[in-house]
Every structure is written in structure tokens, then in C-alpha cells.
Amino acid sequence: MTIFDSIILGIIEGITEFLPISSTGHMIVVGDWLGIANTDTNQAFEVIIQVAAILAVIANYKEKFHPRFFDLWVKVAVAFLPIGIIGFLMSDVVKALFSVTVVGVMFIVGGIIFIAVEKYYQEESCPTTDVNDVTMKQAMWIGFAQIFALIPGTSRAGSTIIGAMLVGLNRKTCAEFSFLLGLPVLAAASGYDLLKHYQDFTTADFTNLAVGFITAFIVAYFVIKWFISFLAKFTFVGFGIYRILFGMLLLGMAWG
């Protein structure tokens, strides 16, 4: 892996981790384009840039770590439980599901769902317009929706945003709760992968790791800000269309 590869992968991770378009599919395409082998060392690199994305959320929402937001974090923890439990119990089943075909199909399915939900979604009637006002019941349902993210290509952000829309959050609040919910999910996944691949860091190029980490952090930090501004003016339909087109590209790769 070269410095150029590290920068490109850092950019892709930073852009896709918190948007409802699944980072998995994009890593497949970009990794194939760059000719990067799926080695243990390169998997360790992906863990590091994912940690950078986590820190970008913390940097954007550092004020939420004040004790007065304790109730909010209790709700985030409740929403994390379903995927935490199911992911732990069914990790082998989830790994068995992974293939470019499955990822491509789920991109398309997710895109269709986004377009369908947006057709009937009425933001002006949503009762929850601030992330601090998310109820325990809403958090639970969003947590159950997040379970679908275990299917490769579904997108963790996409499944939580759809779940949040269906229980009455406006678009901005959907995105912000998804960002915060990403912290325990990504921390758990990254922590597990760090334990699994810690030996691979001894053979890793630390310059590449540093470049990828910094790139992913900077890009994710500004993408989060952009996404919130975007949702003040636009819907998720564009992401739905993009998912369908990208899913078709993946299926073309798998069947070509």
C-alpha cells in the first residue's frame, strides 16, 4: 500500500462512514481499483481509519459529552443493545453473508426503501426535531432498525436513519442520532478488530497508517458538517438513487 492508496482510502472512509451509502461497498470498489490485496495488515489499516471517523464525531459533538446529556447517552446505549447482542451472537452468520453480490443487492434494496419512505414522509409533522428530545421508545425502535446493518451493504447509517424517520424524527435529528449511535457501534467493532489484528500492526507501515488516519479524520469531520447543512434543504432521495446506481455497478463487477 502506498501513500496515495492511504489518502484515497482515508477519503473514502471519511465520506462514506456516516452517509447512508455503506462504506463496505465503496471499499470493495476502490480497493479493487487500487489493486489492494485483502491482507491482515490492510485490514488493520481499515480499523485505524475507522477509529479516525469515530474521533470526527466526537470532535463535532464534544458538547454532548457534558454530564447534562446523560439521558441522551442512556438512549444511545439502549439503541446500541440490539445490534450489540445480535452481532455478538451471530458474527459467524454475518461473515458468511458477505459477498459482492449481497452487497450490491442490498445497495439497491436500500435505495428503493429510501425513495419509498421519502414518498410518504412528512417532515413538518414530525414530533421530534432535536436529538435531545428522542424518547426511549424511539431509541429502541431505531436500535432494532440498526440490526439490518449486519447485512453487508445495508449501511449502518442508512438503517438507523430509516428507522428514525419511521418513528417521527426530522431529517436533521435522524442524522445526528445516527452519528451518536455510531460511536458505540464503531467503537465495539473497532475494539474487536484491534484485538484481532494487533499483531499485524508490527508489520504495518506507520507512515501509511498516520496518513490514512489524518485523512479520514479531516474528511469525516467536514462531511458530518456538510451532511447536516444538506439536510436543511434536501431529502434522502438523491442518496436512494445513488445507492441503486452503485449497487448496479457492484453487480456488474460480480457478474462481469
C-alpha positions in Angstrom: 0.0 0.0 0.0 1.4 3.4 -1.0 0.8 6.9 0.5 -1.5 7.6 -2.4 -3.6 4.5 -1.5 -3.7 5.6 2.1 -5.0 9.0 1.2 -7.7 7.6 -1.2 -8.9 5.0 1.3 -8.9 7.7 4.1 -11.1 9.9 1.9 -13.5 7.1 1.0 -13.8 6.1 4.7 -14.4 9.8 5.7 -17.1 10.3 3.1 -19.0 7.1 3.4 -18.9 6.1 7.1 -21.7 8.4 8.2 -23.6 8.9 5.0 -26.4 6.3 4.2 -24.4 4.8 1.3 -22.4 2.0 3.1 -18.6 2.2 3.4 -18.3 -1.5 2.7 -19.3 -1.4 -1.0 -17.1 1.6 -1.7 -14.1 0.0 0.0 -14.7 -3.0 -2.3 -14.7 -0.9 -5.5 -11.8 1.4 -4.5 -9.7 -1.5 -3.2 -10.2 -3.3 -6.4 -9.4 -0.2 -8.4 -6.2 0.3 -6.5 -5.3 -3.3 -6.6 -5.0 -3.6 -2.8 -4.9 -7.2 -1.5 -7.2 -8.1 1.4 -4.3 -8.9 3.8 -4.4 -8.8 7.6 -2.1 -5.8 7.5 -4.5 -3.9 5.2 -7.5 -4.9 7.4 -5.6 -3.4 10.3 -5.3 -0.2 8.3 -9.1 -0.1 7.8 -9.5 -0.4 11.6 -7.3 2.6 12.1 -9.2 4.8 9.6 -12.5 3.7 11.2 -11.2 4.9 14.6 -10.4 8.3 12.9 -14.1 8.5 11.8 -15.2 7.9 15.4 -13.0 10.8 16.6 -14.5 13.0 14.0 -17.9 12.5 15.6 -16.5 13.3 19.0 -14.9 16.5 17.7 -18.2 17.6 16.1 -20.3 16.8 19.1 -17.9 17.3 22.0 -20.5 19.4 23.9 -22.8 16.3 24.1 -20.3 14.7 26.5 -21.3 17.1 29.3 -23.0 15.3 32.2 -26.2 17.2 31.5 -26.7 15.0 28.4 -26.5 11.8 30.4 -30.1 10.9 29.5 -29.3 11.2 25.8 -26.4 8.7 26.2 -28.7 6.3 28.0 -30.9 6.3 25.0 -27.9 5.8 22.7 -26.9 2.9 24.8 -30.4 1.4 24.6 -30.4 1.8 20.8 -27.0 0.1 20.7 -28.1 -3.1 22.6 -29.9 -4.9 19.7 -27.0 -4.8 17.3 -24.5 -5.4 20.1 -26.3 -8.6 21.2 -27.2 -9.9 17.8 -23.9 -9.0 16.3 -22.0 -10.9 19.0 -24.2 -14.0 18.8 -24.4 -14.2 15.1 -21.0 -12.9 14.0 -20.2 -16.1 12.0 -23.5 -15.9 10.2 -22.9 -12.3 9.3 -19.5 -13.1 7.9 -21.0 -15.9 5.8 -23.3 -13.4 4.2 -20.6 -11.3 2.8 -20.2 -11.3 -1.0 -20.1 -8.6 -3.7 -23.4 -9.8 -4.9 -25.1 -9.5 -1.5 -23.6 -6.0 -1.0 -24.8 -4.9 -4.5 -28.3 -6.3 -3.9 -28.6 -4.6 -0.5 -27.4 -1.3 -2.0 -30.3 -1.4 -4.5 -32.8 -2.6 -1.9 -31.7 0.2 0.5 -32.0 2.8 -2.3 -35.6 1.7 -3.1 -36.5 1.8 0.6 -35.2 5.4 0.9 -37.2 6.6 -2.1 -40.3 4.8 -0.9 -40.1 6.2 2.7 -39.4 9.7 1.4 -42.6 9.5 -0.8 -44.8 9.2 2.4 -42.5 11.1 4.9 -43.9 14.4 6.1 -41.1 16.2 8.0 -43.3 19.1 9.0 -45.4 16.7 11.1 -42.5 15.0 12.9 -42.8 15.4 16.7 -39.1 15.2 17.3 -36.9 18.0 16.0 -34.0 17.9 18.5 -31.7 14.9 19.3 -32.1 15.6 23.0 -35.8 15.0 22.7 -35.6 11.5 21.3 -37.7 9.2 23.5 -36.7 5.9 25.0 -39.3 4.1 22.8 -37.9 5.8 19.7 -34.4 4.9 20.6 -35.4 1.3 21.0 -37.1 1.1 17.6 -34.1 2.8 15.9 -31.9 0.2 17.6 -34.0 -2.6 16.2 -33.7 -1.0 12.7 -30.0 -0.9 13.1 -29.9 -4.7 13.2 -30.4 -4.7 9.4 -27.0 -3.1 9.1 -25.5 -6.5 9.9 -26.4 -7.5 6.3 -23.4 -6.4 4.2 -24.2 -3.4 2.0 -27.2 -2.2 4.0 -25.4 0.7 5.7 -25.4 1.3 9.4 -26.2 5.0 8.8 -28.9 4.1 6.3 -30.7 1.6 8.5 -30.7 3.9 11.6 -31.9 6.9 9.5 -34.7 5.0 8.0 -35.7 3.7 11.5 -35.6 7.2 12.8 -37.7 8.6 10.0 -40.3 6.0 10.7 -40.6 6.8 14.4 -41.0 10.6 13.9 -37.6 12.3 13.8 -37.0 15.1 11.4 -34.1 14.6 8.9 -31.5 16.6 10.8 -32.3 14.7 14.1 -32.2 11.4 12.2 -28.7 12.1 11.1 -27.5 13.4 14.4 -28.8 10.4 16.4 -27.2 8.2 13.8 -23.9 9.9 14.3 -24.0 9.5 18.0 -25.2 5.9 17.8 -22.3 5.2 15.5 -19.9 5.8 18.4 -20.6 2.7 20.5 -21.2 0.6 17.4 -17.9 1.6 15.7 -16.0 1.5 19.0 -17.2 -2.0 19.7 -16.3 -3.2 16.1 -13.0 -1.4 16.0 -12.1 -2.6 19.5 -12.8 -6.2 18.5 -10.8 -5.8 15.3 -7.9 -4.2 17.1 -7.7 -7.2 19.4 -7.9 -9.5 16.4 -5.3 -7.7 14.3 -3.0 -6.1 16.9 -0.1 -8.3 15.8 -0.5 -7.0 12.3 0.5 -3.5 13.4 4.0 -4.7 13.9 4.4 -5.2 10.1 2.3 -2.2 9.1 3.8 0.9 7.6 3.2 3.6 10.3 3.5 6.4 7.8 0.6 5.0 5.8 -1.4 4.5 9.0 -0.8 8.1 10.0 -1.7 9.5 6.6 -4.8 7.4 6.4 -5.9 8.3 9.9 -5.4 12.0 9.5 -7.1 12.0 6.1 -10.1 10.0 7.3 -10.5 12.3 10.4 -10.4 15.5 8.4 -12.8 14.3 5.7 -15.3 12.7 8.1 -15.2 15.9 10.3 -16.3 18.1 7.4 -18.7 15.6 5.8 -20.6 15.4 9.0 -21.0 19.2 9.0 -21.9 19.2 5.3 -24.5 16.5 5.7 -26.4 18.4 8.4 -26.4 21.5 6.1 -27.5 19.4 3.2 -30.5 18.0 5.1 -31.7 21.5 5.8 -32.5 21.9 2.1 -32.8 18.5 0.6 -34.2 15.0 1.1 -32.6 11.5 1.1 -34.0 10.7 -2.4 -30.6 11.5 -4.0 -28.9 9.0 -1.8 -31.5 6.4 -2.7 -30.9 7.0 -6.4 -27.1 6.8 -5.8 -27.4 3.6 -3.9 -29.4 1.9 -6.8 -26.8 3.0 -9.4 -23.8 2.0 -7.2 -25.5 -1.3 -6.5 -25.9 -2.0 -10.2 -22.1 -1.2 -10.6 -21.3 -3.7 -7.9 -23.5 -6.4 -9.5 -21.8 -5.7 -12.8 -18.4 -6.3 -11.2 -19.6 -9.5 -9.6 -21.2 -10.9 -12.7 -19.0 -9.4 -15.4 
